[in-house]
């Protein structure tokens, strides 16, 4: 049946951009980015253009992804936040 319009929950999510220069002496920088910047980065990753060093990780759980907007891209790795915290413990 018809479930209504898909929610665009990513519009309200805070996106973080982690960058570093490969130097082990300095921790990477964490920067907030908006939807336009995230869309641009995804476009570069999918098209193989721009910076080749992007790794995009979706930290939402599988259920959250399926109930929300779905996967961001086939190029995005899914690593749910609870799994990350378990690995850090």
N, C-alpha and C positions, 0 to 999 in steps of 0.2 A: 504494500500500500504506500501511499504518499506520506512521507514523514515531515514534510514542510521544508523550508529553506535550510540549507546547511549553515550551521553557525560558523562564524569566522572568529573562533576563539583566539587565533594568533594575533588579531588586531590589538588585544588588550594584554598580551603577554610581554613581559620584559625580556628583551633579547640581549645577550651579552656577547661581546666579541673579544676573544682572547688572542693577543698577538705578542710575539717576541721575535728577537733578532737571532735566535739560536745561541746566544751567549749564555753560558751556564752560571755566570756571576750575577745576573739580574733576573728576577722573576718576570714572567710574562705580564703584560698589561691587560687589564680587563676594562672594556669600554662598552657602554650601553649603545645599542644601535636601534634604529626604527625599522618599520616594515619596508620602506623604500630601500634602505641599505641592505637588508637581508635579501630582498628580491634581487638586487643587483649582484650580490655575492653568489646566490643560487644560480643566477643566469651565467655568471662566469664559470662556475664549477661544471654546470651541465654542458656548456658550449666549449669548454677547454680554453677559454680566453682569460686574459688578465693574470692575476697572481696564481701560480700553480701550487702554492703551499697551503691552500685552504683544506681543512678537515672540518666538516659540519656534523655536529652530533646533536640529535634530538633527544632530550632527557625526559620526555614524557613517557609514561607507561603505555603499553600496547592498547589497553582499554581506553585510555585517555585519547590516544591518537584516533582510534576507530570511532569514538563518540564525538570527537571534535571535527577537525578539518581533514583528517586522513594524513597520510605521509606527505612530507614536504617535497621530497624528490627521491628518485631511486639512488641518487648520489649521496644522500644523507644517511649517516650511520645512526642506528637507534640504540641508545644505551640509557635505560631508565635510571633516574636519580637514585632510587633505593638500591639498585645494583651497584652504582658508583660508591655509595656510602658503605655498603657491605665490603667492597674491595678495599676501601681505605681503613677499615677496622682491623 
